[in-house]
Structures are given as C-alpha cells and as structure tokens.
C-alpha cells in the first residue's frame, strides 16, 4: 500500500505537463508520419518512373540510309529503294563497354503474299535479353528461344497482312538472292519494342498513325544474320549496371566508336535526372521538415517529462530508503512515461493515416510522375515509435543519473521535493 501511494501519489501537480507532452507528441507523430508517408509514396513514383523510362539504357544505332537497294522479286515487284538502317555496329566494340548488350538487326523485306507483296520489318533479337527491355504478349503459340533456327514470331497485324497462321511458313529473300522459309511458331497480341526504328514506308501496324514501327517479324539474331549475310548490327541497347553508371559507360562507348561517324549513341539518364530534379528537391524539403519536427517536438516533450520525473525524486528516494527494489521503482516510472508518449504517438499516427489523401499530385516544375499515393509502412512506424522512446529516455535520464550519483539522504533532504 505504501509503495502504491508513493509511486502514484502526487501526480496531480504534474499531470498537466504529462498531458501536454502527450499532445505534443501526438501532433509531432501526425506531422512526421504524414511527411514520411508522402516521401514513401514519392519514392515509389520515382521508382515507377525509372522502370518506365529506363535511364540505365543507352541506345546505339547506325546511320539511316535511304538509298539501299532491295533485291526485287521477278514478276511481282518493281525495283525499289527502301529506307533501312545500315549495319555498321561491331558487336565486339559494344562488349568492350562491360555492360549488358541487347543486340539487334532491323531488316526491311518485301514478302510475297498471294499475287502481291507487302513490306515487313524483320527484327533479329536475342530473346532472353530483349525480354528485359521490351514487352511481348504471346496470344497463341510460344515466344522465340535462343536455339531456334528458321522460325518466327509475328504480331496479329503482320499475320493478317501475310495471310498466315501458327504453323504456316512464308519465304523471305536473303542477301544472296535465295529464299529462306520461316515457320510461324507464335502470334503476339502485343508488341512494344523499346526504341523501335522510325516507320518510313507502308507496312502492317498495331498502332495506327505511329511514327515508329509497331509490328513486325521477330527472329533470332542467328537467323537474321543468315538473312542479312553479315554479323554487324543495325542498332543495340546497352544496359548500364545502374543509372549512375551511364556517364562512364557513355564515355567508353564514345571512345570505342570514335572513328565511326555513322554510329550514334544516345542516353536518357541526363534527361531523367533533369526531369526529377525539382521533384527530389521537394522530397528533401519534406525530409527536413520531418527531421525538424521530430527534433523540436521530441526535445519539448522530453523537457516536460523531465519535469515530471524530477518532481518525483523524493518519492523514488523514499522507496529506495524503505528497501524497495530500485529496478521495480525505475520500471514503474519508465512504464508511465512510455504509456503517455505511446498514447500520443498512436493517436498522431492514426490521425495521419486517416486524414491523408489516397493520392494527390506532387508540386513539381518539370516532373510528371503521376499521382503520389502516400503509404504507411514498417519503417514509418519504427521512426514514430523511436521518437517517442527517445523522448522518454531523454526525460528520465537526468533523474536516473541524479539518483545514481547522489545519496538517498541528500535526495530526502532536498527542499521542495
């Protein structure tokens, strides 16, 4: 009974300070949690933009030549000049960059269909690597495999234009004037090549009015080399280990192709960084605001708790003099402080989660990264709880140190305690 009266007695004089500390931490928790939720949502938006823009990809392409003569088909096709990329890129020089290389050969061929012909784009690709950067949705059949030979995967528009189906074959004229029969093993519902060549002639399209090629015939790089009659590439994508490595990889590529005026190297990393620069500055502002709020509110609450604990030093000293366990006495004080600040932080976190909008547009001058969706996760909970525990620790530390260093008699003889 004596222990209970000494531990819990006299709280009325300092109860108001404990309530104020609870309210301060509630407001601080709401502000910090809300800001951190915005930061987490913004980071997710930036990660989404990075996945879509892929600033780690460097495009290497050859000169676009409009005077390449395409071998005509006797009886069906008049001699034409067709615009295609020139195969000027040496794969060995790309490999010297030390990054992942997605090699391509973009061909343009006239394919006989019945008594007429159509123009089709043929893409020689490495299936596994190309799937890392482009989007393919197989509707029927299967996609290409690395060990495939004379097989092809077509999109729906090309299938309809050629009048073929899965399992059918169609001829393609090779560079040596002979025909190569390609067997259709898959039909695509969706084809989105990253950095496709410009569409310059009439050919089947999946996206009308697009200035870039949206459909075509996909074959393995080995098959396209047989059709083209050479191993040099028309274009390629170089994937840097990380977006920050793009400048160094660019320097290596420029050095490798410095004597090739017909090879062009472009990157999106610089544009991406400019795009998200002010967006990142806004996130930094939210971070500074959260840190400042946590520091100010935490120190204010710690001072209030310090007053509460300091006012009760006489009670603690009496308990120690009566032989009560120091650990038990300290635990009760700490538990009271944790209960107070815990209630405040819980209220603040609930207010932040309840009142935050489901999505909103982040103010930004250049970046258009879509809607921000604030999210509450484990990290935010740890930060909010950490602020509360730090306030309790700072509030009780002076009293604990005082009782540890000073004698019980000195504590009992203090005036006003």
C-alpha positions as a Markdown table, in Angstrom:
| # | Residue | x | y | z |
|---|---|---|---|---|
| 1 | Unk | 0.0 | 0.0 | 0.0 |
| 2 | Unk | 2.9 | 2.4 | 0.9 |
| 3 | Unk | 4.6 | 1.6 | -2.4 |
| 4 | Unk | 1.4 | 2.3 | -4.4 |
| 5 | Unk | 0.8 | 5.6 | -2.6 |
| 6 | Unk | 4.4 | 6.8 | -3.1 |
| 7 | Unk | 4.6 | 5.7 | -6.7 |
| 8 | Unk | 1.3 | 7.0 | -7.9 |
| 9 | Unk | 0.6 | 9.8 | -5.3 |
| 10 | Unk | 1.2 | 13.4 | -6.2 |
| 11 | Unk | 0.7 | 13.1 | -9.9 |
| 12 | Unk | -2.0 | 15.7 | -9.9 |
| 13 | Unk | 0.6 | 18.5 | -9.7 |
| 14 | Unk | 2.5 | 17.4 | -12.8 |
| 15 | Unk | -0.3 | 15.6 | -14.6 |
| 16 | Unk | -0.9 | 18.6 | -16.8 |
| 17 | Unk | 2.6 | 18.5 | -18.1 |
| 18 | Unk | 2.3 | 14.8 | -18.9 |
| 19 | Unk | -0.9 | 15.6 | -20.8 |
| 20 | Unk | 0.8 | 18.4 | -22.7 |
| 21 | Unk | 3.7 | 16.1 | -23.6 |
| 22 | Unk | 1.2 | 13.5 | -24.9 |
| 23 | Unk | -0.5 | 16.2 | -27.0 |
| 24 | Unk | 2.9 | 17.5 | -28.4 |
| 25 | Unk | 4.0 | 14.0 | -29.4 |
| 26 | Unk | 0.6 | 13.3 | -31.0 |
| 27 | Unk | 1.0 | 16.4 | -33.2 |
| 28 | Unk | 4.6 | 15.6 | -33.9 |
| 29 | Unk | 3.7 | 12.0 | -34.8 |
| 30 | Unk | 1.0 | 13.1 | -37.1 |
| 31 | Unk | 3.3 | 15.6 | -38.9 |
| 32 | Unk | 6.2 | 13.2 | -39.1 |
| 33 | Unk | 4.1 | 10.2 | -40.2 |
| 34 | Unk | 2.3 | 12.3 | -42.8 |
| 35 | Unk | 5.5 | 13.6 | -44.2 |
| 36 | Unk | 7.2 | 10.2 | -44.3 |
| 37 | Unk | 4.1 | 8.7 | -46.0 |
| 38 | Unk | 4.4 | 11.3 | -48.7 |
| 39 | Unk | 8.1 | 10.6 | -49.0 |
| 40 | Unk | 7.5 | 6.9 | -49.3 |
| 41 | Unk | 4.8 | 7.4 | -51.9 |
| 42 | Unk | 7.0 | 9.8 | -53.9 |
| 43 | Unk | 9.9 | 7.3 | -53.8 |
| 44 | Unk | 7.5 | 4.7 | -55.2 |
| 45 | Unk | 6.5 | 7.1 | -58.0 |
| 46 | Unk | 10.2 | 7.8 | -58.8 |
| 47 | Unk | 10.9 | 4.1 | -58.9 |
| 48 | Unk | 8.0 | 3.6 | -61.2 |
| 49 | Unk | 9.2 | 6.4 | -63.5 |
| 50 | Unk | 12.7 | 4.8 | -63.5 |
| 51 | Unk | 11.2 | 1.4 | -64.5 |
| 52 | Unk | 9.3 | 3.0 | -67.3 |
| 53 | Unk | 11.9 | 5.5 | -68.6 |
| 54 | Unk | 14.8 | 3.1 | -68.0 |
| 55 | Unk | 17.5 | 5.8 | -67.8 |
| 56 | Unk | 20.1 | 3.0 | -67.4 |
| 57 | Unk | 19.6 | 2.1 | -71.1 |
| 58 | Unk | 21.9 | 3.6 | -73.8 |
| 59 | Unk | 20.8 | 3.4 | -77.4 |
| 60 | Unk | 23.4 | 2.7 | -80.1 |
| 61 | Unk | 22.2 | 3.0 | -83.7 |
| 62 | Unk | 23.6 | 3.1 | -87.2 |
| 63 | Unk | 23.1 | 5.8 | -89.9 |
| 64 | Unk | 19.7 | 5.7 | -91.6 |
| 65 | Unk | 20.3 | 5.1 | -95.3 |
| 66 | Unk | 17.5 | 5.9 | -97.8 |
| 67 | Unk | 19.5 | 4.6 | -100.8 |
| 68 | Unk | 19.8 | 0.9 | -100.1 |
| 69 | Unk | 18.6 | -1.3 | -103.0 |
| 70 | Unk | 16.4 | -4.2 | -102.1 |
| 71 | Unk | 16.6 | -7.2 | -104.4 |
| 72 | Unk | 13.4 | -7.4 | -106.4 |
| 73 | Unk | 11.2 | -10.4 | -106.9 |
| 74 | Unk | 10.7 | -11.2 | -110.6 |
| 75 | Unk | 7.1 | -10.9 | -111.7 |
| 76 | Unk | 5.8 | -9.3 | -108.6 |
| 77 | Unk | 7.9 | -6.4 | -107.5 |
| 78 | Unk | 9.5 | -3.5 | -109.4 |
| 79 | Unk | 13.0 | -2.4 | -108.3 |
| 80 | Unk | 12.7 | 0.0 | -105.3 |
| 81 | Unk | 14.9 | 1.9 | -102.9 |
| 82 | Unk | 13.9 | 1.3 | -99.4 |
| 83 | Unk | 15.0 | 3.2 | -96.2 |
| 84 | Unk | 16.7 | 1.0 | -93.7 |
| 85 | Unk | 19.5 | 1.2 | -91.1 |
| 86 | Unk | 22.9 | 0.4 | -92.2 |
| 87 | Unk | 24.6 | -2.5 | -90.3 |
| 88 | Unk | 27.7 | -0.5 | -89.1 |
| 89 | Unk | 27.9 | -1.6 | -85.4 |
| 90 | Unk | 30.6 | -4.1 | -84.5 |
| 91 | Unk | 29.3 | -6.3 | -81.6 |
| 92 | Unk | 32.9 | -6.6 | -80.3 |
| 93 | Unk | 33.1 | -2.9 | -79.6 |
| 94 | Unk | 29.8 | -3.0 | -77.7 |
| 95 | Unk | 31.1 | -5.8 | -75.5 |
| 96 | Unk | 34.1 | -3.7 | -74.5 |
| 97 | Unk | 31.7 | -1.4 | -72.5 |
| 98 | Unk | 31.5 | -4.1 | -69.8 |
| 99 | Unk | 27.6 | -3.9 | -69.6 |
| 100 | Unk | 24.7 | -6.0 | -70.8 |
| 101 | Unk | 24.3 | -5.6 | -74.6 |
| 102 | Unk | 20.9 | -6.2 | -76.3 |
| 103 | Unk | 21.9 | -6.7 | -79.9 |
| 104 | Unk | 19.5 | -6.2 | -82.8 |
| 105 | Unk | 19.4 | -6.4 | -86.6 |
| 106 | Unk | 16.5 | -4.4 | -88.0 |
| 107 | Unk | 15.8 | -5.5 | -91.6 |
| 108 | Unk | 13.2 | -4.5 | -94.2 |
| 109 | Unk | 12.0 | -7.1 | -96.6 |
| 110 | Unk | 9.3 | -7.5 | -99.3 |
| 111 | Unk | 7.4 | -10.7 | -98.7 |
| 112 | Unk | 5.2 | -12.3 | -101.4 |
| 113 | Unk | 1.6 | -12.8 | -100.3 |
| 114 | Unk | -0.5 | -14.5 | -102.9 |
| 115 | Unk | -0.1 | -12.4 | -106.1 |
| 116 | Unk | 1.1 | -9.3 | -104.4 |
| 117 | Unk | 3.8 | -8.3 | -101.9 |
| 118 | Unk | 3.9 | -6.4 | -98.6 |
| 119 | Unk | 6.7 | -4.7 | -96.7 |
| 120 | Unk | 7.5 | -6.2 | -93.3 |
| 121 | Unk | 10.1 | -5.3 | -90.7 |
| 122 | Unk | 12.2 | -8.2 | -89.5 |
| 123 | Unk | 13.9 | -7.9 | -86.2 |
| 124 | Unk | 16.8 | -10.2 | -85.3 |
| 125 | Unk | 16.9 | -10.3 | -81.5 |
| 126 | Unk | 18.3 | -12.3 | -78.6 |
| 127 | Unk | 15.1 | -13.5 | -77.0 |
| 128 | Unk | 16.2 | -13.6 | -73.3 |
| 129 | Unk | 17.9 | -10.2 | -73.4 |
| 130 | Unk | 15.3 | -8.5 | -75.5 |
| 131 | Unk | 12.6 | -9.5 | -73.0 |
| 132 | Unk | 14.4 | -7.5 | -70.3 |
| 133 | Unk | 13.7 | -4.2 | -72.2 |
| 134 | Unk | 10.7 | -4.8 | -74.5 |
| 135 | Unk | 7.2 | -6.1 | -73.9 |
| 136 | Unk | 5.8 | -9.2 | -75.7 |
| 137 | Unk | 2.4 | -10.7 | -75.1 |
| 138 | Unk | 2.0 | -14.1 | -76.7 |
| 139 | Unk | -1.6 | -14.8 | -77.7 |
| 140 | Unk | -1.0 | -18.2 | -79.3 |
| 141 | Unk | 1.9 | -20.5 | -79.6 |
| 142 | Unk | 5.2 | -19.6 | -78.0 |
| 143 | Unk | 7.9 | -17.0 | -78.0 |
| 144 | Unk | 11.4 | -17.3 | -79.5 |
| 145 | Unk | 14.1 | -19.4 | -77.9 |
| 146 | Unk | 17.8 | -19.0 | -78.2 |
| 147 | Unk | 18.3 | -22.3 | -80.0 |
| 148 | Unk | 15.6 | -21.6 | -82.6 |
| 149 | Unk | 16.6 | -21.6 | -86.3 |
| 150 | Unk | 14.3 | -20.8 | -89.2 |
| 151 | Unk | 11.2 | -19.8 | -87.1 |
| 152 | Unk | 9.5 | -16.6 | -86.5 |
| 153 | Unk | 7.0 | -14.9 | -84.1 |
| 154 | Unk | 4.6 | -12.4 | -85.7 |
| 155 | Unk | 2.1 | -9.9 | -84.3 |
| 156 | Unk | -1.6 | -10.0 | -85.2 |
| 157 | Unk | -1.3 | -7.2 | -87.8 |
| 158 | Unk | 1.5 | -9.0 | -89.7 |
| 159 | Unk | -0.3 | -12.3 | -89.5 |
| 160 | Unk | -3.4 | -10.8 | -91.1 |
| 161 | Unk | -1.4 | -9.0 | -93.8 |
| 162 | Unk | 0.6 | -12.1 | -94.7 |
| 163 | Unk | -2.4 | -14.4 | -94.6 |
| 164 | Unk | -0.6 | -17.0 | -92.4 |
| 165 | Unk | -1.3 | -18.7 | -89.1 |
| 166 | Unk | 0.6 | -20.6 | -86.5 |
| 167 | Unk | 2.4 | -23.5 | -88.1 |
| 168 | Unk | 2.4 | -21.9 | -91.6 |
| 169 | Unk | 5.5 | -20.8 | -93.4 |
| 170 | Unk | 6.4 | -17.9 | -95.6 |
| 171 | Unk | 9.5 | -17.1 | -97.7 |
| 172 | Unk | 12.0 | -14.3 | -97.0 |
| 173 | Unk | 14.6 | -13.2 | -99.6 |
| 174 | Unk | 18.2 | -13.4 | -98.2 |
| 175 | Unk | 21.1 | -11.2 | -99.1 |
| 176 | Unk | 22.4 | -13.9 | -101.5 |
| 177 | Unk | 19.2 | -13.9 | -103.5 |
| 178 | Unk | 17.9 | -17.2 | -102.1 |
| 179 | Unk | 14.7 | -17.7 | -100.2 |
| 180 | Unk | 14.6 | -18.7 | -96.5 |
| 181 | Unk | 11.3 | -20.3 | -95.3 |
| 182 | Unk | 10.3 | -19.1 | -91.9 |
| 183 | Unk | 7.8 | -21.1 | -89.8 |
| 184 | Unk | 5.4 | -19.2 | -87.6 |
| 185 | Unk | 5.6 | -20.6 | -84.0 |
| 186 | Unk | 3.9 | -17.8 | -82.1 |
| 187 | Unk | 1.4 | -14.9 | -82.6 |
| 188 | Unk | 1.7 | -11.8 | -80.4 |
| 189 | Unk | -1.3 | -9.9 | -79.1 |
| 190 | Unk | 1.1 | -7.0 | -78.0 |
| 191 | Unk | 4.4 | -5.9 | -79.3 |
| 192 | Unk | 6.3 | -2.9 | -77.7 |
| 193 | Unk | 9.9 | -2.7 | -78.8 |
| 194 | Unk | 12.0 | -0.3 | -76.7 |
| 195 | Unk | 13.5 | 2.3 | -79.1 |
| 196 | Unk | 12.0 | 0.9 | -82.3 |
| 197 | Unk | 13.2 | 2.2 | -85.7 |
| 198 | Unk | 11.1 | 5.0 | -87.4 |
| 199 | Unk | 8.3 | 3.9 | -89.7 |
| 200 | Unk | 9.1 | 5.2 | -93.1 |
| 201 | Unk | 7.1 | 3.0 | -95.5 |
| 202 | Unk | 3.7 | 1.4 | -95.7 |
| 203 | Unk | 3.8 | -1.8 | -93.5 |
| 204 | Unk | 1.4 | -3.6 | -91.1 |
| 205 | Unk | 0.9 | -1.6 | -87.9 |
| 206 | Unk | -0.6 | -2.4 | -84.5 |
| 207 | Unk | -0.8 | 1.3 | -83.5 |
| 208 | Unk | -2.2 | 3.5 | -86.3 |
| 209 | Unk | -0.6 | 6.9 | -87.0 |
| 210 | Unk | 2.5 | 5.9 | -85.1 |
| 211 | Unk | 5.8 | 7.4 | -86.4 |
| 212 | Unk | 7.6 | 4.3 | -85.2 |
| 213 | Unk | 7.4 | 0.7 | -86.1 |
| 214 | Unk | 4.8 | -1.1 | -84.1 |
| 215 | Unk | 4.7 | -4.5 | -85.7 |
| 216 | Unk | 6.9 | -6.9 | -87.4 |
| 217 | Unk | 8.5 | -10.4 | -87.7 |
| 218 | Unk | 10.7 | -11.5 | -84.8 |
| 219 | Unk | 13.5 | -14.0 | -85.5 |
| 220 | Unk | 16.6 | -15.0 | -83.6 |
| 221 | Unk | 19.8 | -13.0 | -84.2 |
| 222 | Unk | 21.4 | -16.0 | -85.7 |
| 223 | Unk | 18.5 | -16.3 | -88.3 |
| 224 | Unk | 18.7 | -12.5 | -89.1 |
| 225 | Unk | 22.5 | -12.8 | -89.7 |
| 226 | Unk | 21.7 | -15.6 | -92.2 |
| 227 | Unk | 19.1 | -13.4 | -93.9 |
| 228 | Unk | 21.3 | -10.3 | -93.8 |
| 229 | Unk | 24.5 | -12.1 | -94.7 |
| 230 | Unk | 26.6 | -10.3 | -92.0 |
| 231 | Unk | 27.1 | -10.2 | -88.3 |
| 232 | Unk | 27.3 | -6.4 | -87.8 |
| 233 | Unk | 24.3 | -4.8 | -86.1 |
| 234 | Unk | 21.9 | -2.1 | -87.1 |
| 235 | Unk | 21.2 | -1.0 | -83.6 |
| 236 | Unk | 21.7 | -2.1 | -80.0 |
| 237 | Unk | 20.8 | -1.3 | -76.4 |
| 238 | Unk | 23.5 | -1.2 | -73.7 |
| 239 | Unk | 22.2 | -1.6 | -70.2 |
| 240 | Unk | 24.4 | 0.1 | -67.6 |
| 241 | Unk | 24.8 | -1.7 | -64.2 |
| 242 | Unk | 23.0 | 1.3 | -62.6 |
| 243 | Unk | 21.7 | 4.6 | -63.8 |
| 244 | Unk | 24.5 | 6.4 | -62.1 |
| 245 | Unk | 27.0 | 4.4 | -64.3 |
| 246 | Unk | 25.6 | 5.7 | -67.5 |
| 247 | Unk | 28.1 | 8.6 | -67.9 |
| 248 | Unk | 31.1 | 6.3 | -67.6 |
| 249 | Unk | 29.6 | 3.7 | -69.9 |
| 250 | Unk | 28.8 | 6.5 | -72.4 |
| 251 | Unk | 32.5 | 7.6 | -72.3 |
| 252 | Unk | 33.6 | 4.0 | -73.0 |
| 253 | Unk | 31.2 | 3.7 | -76.0 |
| 254 | Unk | 32.2 | 7.1 | -77.5 |
| 255 | Unk | 35.8 | 6.0 | -77.2 |
| 256 | Unk | 35.1 | 2.6 | -78.9 |
| 257 | Unk | 33.2 | 4.2 | -81.8 |
| 258 | Unk | 35.2 | 7.5 | -82.1 |
| 259 | Unk | 36.2 | 6.5 | -85.7 |
| 260 | Unk | 32.7 | 5.5 | -86.8 |
| 261 | Unk | 30.8 | 8.7 | -87.8 |
| 262 | Unk | 27.8 | 6.7 | -88.8 |
| 263 | Unk | 27.2 | 5.3 | -85.3 |
| 264 | Unk | 25.1 | 7.4 | -82.9 |
| 265 | Unk | 25.0 | 7.0 | -79.2 |
| 266 | Unk | 22.2 | 8.5 | -77.1 |
| 267 | Unk | 21.2 | 8.2 | -73.4 |
| 268 | Unk | 18.2 | 9.3 | -71.3 |
| 269 | Unk | 19.9 | 9.5 | -68.0 |
| 270 | Unk | 20.6 | 13.2 | -68.2 |
| 271 | Unk | 17.1 | 14.0 | -69.3 |
| 272 | Unk | 15.7 | 11.7 | -66.5 |
| 273 | Unk | 17.8 | 13.5 | -63.8 |
| 274 | Unk | 16.6 | 16.9 | -65.1 |
| 275 | Unk | 13.0 | 15.6 | -65.1 |
| 276 | Unk | 13.1 | 14.5 | -61.4 |
| 277 | Unk | 15.5 | 17.2 | -60.1 |
| 278 | Unk | 12.9 | 19.5 | -58.6 |
| 279 | Unk | 10.8 | 16.5 | -57.6 |
| 280 | Unk | 13.8 | 15.3 | -55.5 |
| 281 | Unk | 14.2 | 18.8 | -54.0 |
| 282 | Unk | 10.6 | 18.6 | -52.9 |
| 283 | Unk | 11.3 | 15.3 | -51.2 |
| 284 | Unk | 14.3 | 16.8 | -49.5 |
| 285 | Unk | 12.0 | 19.6 | -48.1 |
| 286 | Unk | 9.6 | 17.0 | -46.6 |
| 287 | Unk | 12.6 | 15.2 | -45.1 |
| 288 | Unk | 14.0 | 18.3 | -43.5 |
| 289 | Unk | 10.5 | 19.2 | -42.2 |
| 290 | Unk | 10.1 | 15.8 | -40.7 |
| 291 | Unk | 13.5 | 15.9 | -39.0 |
| 292 | Unk | 13.0 | 19.4 | -37.6 |
| 293 | Unk | 9.6 | 18.5 | -36.3 |
| 294 | Unk | 10.9 | 15.3 | -34.7 |
| 295 | Unk | 13.8 | 17.2 | -33.1 |
| 296 | Unk | 11.8 | 20.1 | -31.7 |
| 297 | Unk | 8.8 | 18.2 | -30.6 |
| 298 | Unk | 10.9 | 15.4 | -29.1 |
| 299 | Unk | 13.0 | 17.8 | -27.1 |
| 300 | Unk | 10.0 | 19.7 | -25.9 |
| 301 | Unk | 8.3 | 16.5 | -24.8 |
| 302 | Unk | 11.5 | 15.3 | -23.2 |
| 303 | Unk | 11.7 | 18.5 | -21.1 |
| 304 | Unk | 8.1 | 18.1 | -19.9 |
| 305 | Unk | 8.8 | 14.5 | -18.9 |
| 306 | Unk | 12.0 | 15.6 | -17.2 |
| 307 | Unk | 10.0 | 18.0 | -15.1 |
| 308 | Unk | 7.5 | 15.2 | -14.2 |
| 309 | Unk | 10.3 | 12.8 | -13.2 |
| 310 | Unk | 12.4 | 15.4 | -11.4 |
| 311 | Unk | 9.4 | 16.4 | -9.3 |
| 312 | Unk | 9.1 | 12.8 | -8.1 |
| 313 | Unk | 12.8 | 12.3 | -7.0 |
| 314 | Unk | 11.8 | 12.5 | -3.3 |
| 315 | Unk | 9.3 | 9.6 | -3.8 |
| 316 | Unk | 11.9 | 7.5 | -5.5 |
| 317 | Unk | 14.4 | 8.2 | -2.7 |
| 318 | Unk | 11.8 | 7.2 | 0.0 |
| 319 | Unk | 11.1 | 3.9 | -1.8 |
| 320 | Unk | 14.8 | 3.2 | -2.0 |
| 321 | Unk | 15.3 | 4.0 | 1.7 |
| 322 | Unk | 12.4 | 1.7 | 2.6 |
| 323 | Unk | 14.2 | -1.1 | 0.8 |
| 324 | Unk | 12.0 | -1.4 | -2.3 |
| 325 | Unk | 13.8 | -2.7 | -5.4 |
| 326 | Unk | 15.4 | 0.0 | -7.5 |
| 327 | Unk | 14.6 | -1.9 | -10.6 |
| 328 | Unk | 10.9 | -2.0 | -9.7 |
| 329 | Unk | 10.8 | 1.6 | -8.9 |
| 330 | Unk | 12.6 | 2.6 | -12.2 |
| 331 | Unk | 10.4 | 0.3 | -14.3 |
| 332 | Unk | 7.2 | 1.9 | -13.0 |
| 333 | Unk | 8.4 | 5.4 | -13.8 |
| 334 | Unk | 9.5 | 4.3 | -17.3 |
| 335 | Unk | 6.2 | 2.5 | -17.9 |
| 336 | Unk | 4.3 | 5.6 | -17.0 |
| 337 | Unk | 6.3 | 7.7 | -19.4 |
| 338 | Unk | 6.1 | 5.1 | -22.2 |
| 339 | Unk | 2.3 | 4.8 | -21.7 |
| 340 | Unk | 1.9 | 8.6 | -22.0 |
| 341 | Unk | 4.1 | 9.1 | -25.1 |
| 342 | Unk | 2.8 | 5.8 | -26.6 |
| 343 | Unk | -0.7 | 7.1 | -26.5 |
| 344 | Unk | 0.3 | 10.3 | -28.1 |
| 345 | Unk | 2.2 | 8.7 | -30.9 |
| 346 | Unk | -0.5 | 6.2 | -31.6 |
| 347 | Unk | -3.1 | 9.0 | -31.8 |
| 348 | Unk | -0.9 | 11.0 | -34.1 |
| 349 | Unk | -0.2 | 8.1 | -36.4 |
| 350 | Unk | -3.9 | 7.2 | -36.6 |
| 351 | Unk | -4.7 | 10.8 | -37.5 |
| 352 | Unk | -2.0 | 10.8 | -40.2 |
| 353 | Unk | -3.2 | 7.6 | -41.8 |
| 354 | Unk | -6.9 | 8.6 | -41.5 |
| 355 | Unk | -6.6 | 12.1 | -42.8 |
| 356 | Unk | -4.0 | 11.6 | -45.6 |
| 357 | Unk | -5.5 | 11.6 | -49.1 |
| 358 | Unk | -5.4 | 8.3 | -51.1 |
| 359 | Unk | -3.5 | 10.1 | -53.9 |
| 360 | Unk | -2.5 | 13.6 | -55.0 |
| 361 | Unk | -0.2 | 15.4 | -57.4 |
| 362 | Unk | 3.2 | 16.4 | -56.1 |
| 363 | Unk | 4.0 | 20.0 | -56.8 |
| 364 | Unk | 6.8 | 19.9 | -59.4 |
| 365 | Unk | 8.1 | 22.2 | -62.2 |
| 366 | Unk | 9.2 | 19.6 | -64.7 |
| 367 | Unk | 8.4 | 16.1 | -63.4 |
| 368 | Unk | 5.2 | 14.4 | -64.5 |
| 369 | Unk | 5.5 | 11.2 | -62.5 |
| 370 | Unk | 1.8 | 10.6 | -62.0 |
| 371 | Unk | -0.2 | 10.6 | -58.7 |
| 372 | Unk | 1.5 | 10.2 | -55.4 |
| 373 | Unk | 0.0 | 7.5 | -53.2 |
| 374 | Unk | 1.0 | 8.0 | -49.5 |
| 375 | Unk | 1.8 | 4.8 | -47.8 |
| 376 | Unk | 2.4 | 3.8 | -44.1 |
| 377 | Unk | 4.9 | 1.0 | -43.7 |
| 378 | Unk | 7.1 | -0.6 | -41.0 |
| 379 | Unk | 9.8 | 2.0 | -41.4 |
| 380 | Unk | 7.5 | 4.9 | -40.6 |
| 381 | Unk | 6.2 | 3.0 | -37.6 |
| 382 | Unk | 9.7 | 2.4 | -36.3 |
| 383 | Unk | 10.6 | 6.1 | -36.8 |
| 384 | Unk | 7.5 | 7.3 | -34.9 |
| 385 | Unk | 8.0 | 4.8 | -32.1 |
| 386 | Unk | 11.7 | 5.8 | -32.0 |
| 387 | Unk | 10.8 | 9.5 | -31.4 |
| 388 | Unk | 8.6 | 8.5 | -28.5 |
| 389 | Unk | 11.1 | 6.2 | -26.9 |
| 390 | Unk | 13.8 | 8.8 | -27.3 |
| 391 | Unk | 11.7 | 11.5 | -25.6 |
| 392 | Unk | 11.1 | 9.1 | -22.7 |
| 393 | Unk | 14.8 | 8.2 | -22.4 |
| 394 | Unk | 15.9 | 11.9 | -22.5 |
| 395 | Unk | 13.2 | 12.8 | -20.0 |
| 396 | Unk | 14.1 | 10.1 | -17.4 |
| 397 | Unk | 17.9 | 10.1 | -17.9 |
| 398 | Unk | 18.7 | 13.2 | -15.7 |
| 399 | Unk | 16.6 | 11.8 | -12.8 |
| 400 | Unk | 18.1 | 8.3 | -13.1 |
| 401 | Unk | 21.6 | 9.7 | -13.2 |
| 402 | Unk | 20.9 | 12.0 | -10.3 |
| 403 | Unk | 19.6 | 9.2 | -8.1 |
| 404 | Unk | 22.6 | 7.0 | -9.1 |
| 405 | Unk | 25.2 | 9.6 | -8.2 |
| 406 | Unk | 23.5 | 11.2 | -5.1 |
| 407 | Unk | 22.8 | 9.5 | -1.8 |
| 408 | Unk | 19.3 | 8.8 | -0.6 |
| 409 | Unk | 19.8 | 11.1 | 2.4 |
| 410 | Unk | 20.6 | 14.0 | 0.0 |
| 411 | Unk | 17.5 | 13.3 | -2.0 |
| 412 | Unk | 15.3 | 13.2 | 1.1 |
| 413 | Unk | 16.8 | 16.4 | 2.5 |
| 414 | Unk | 16.2 | 18.4 | -0.8 |
| 415 | Unk | 13.8 | 21.3 | -0.2 |
| 416 | Unk | 10.7 | 21.3 | -2.3 |
| 417 | Unk | 10.9 | 17.7 | -3.1 |
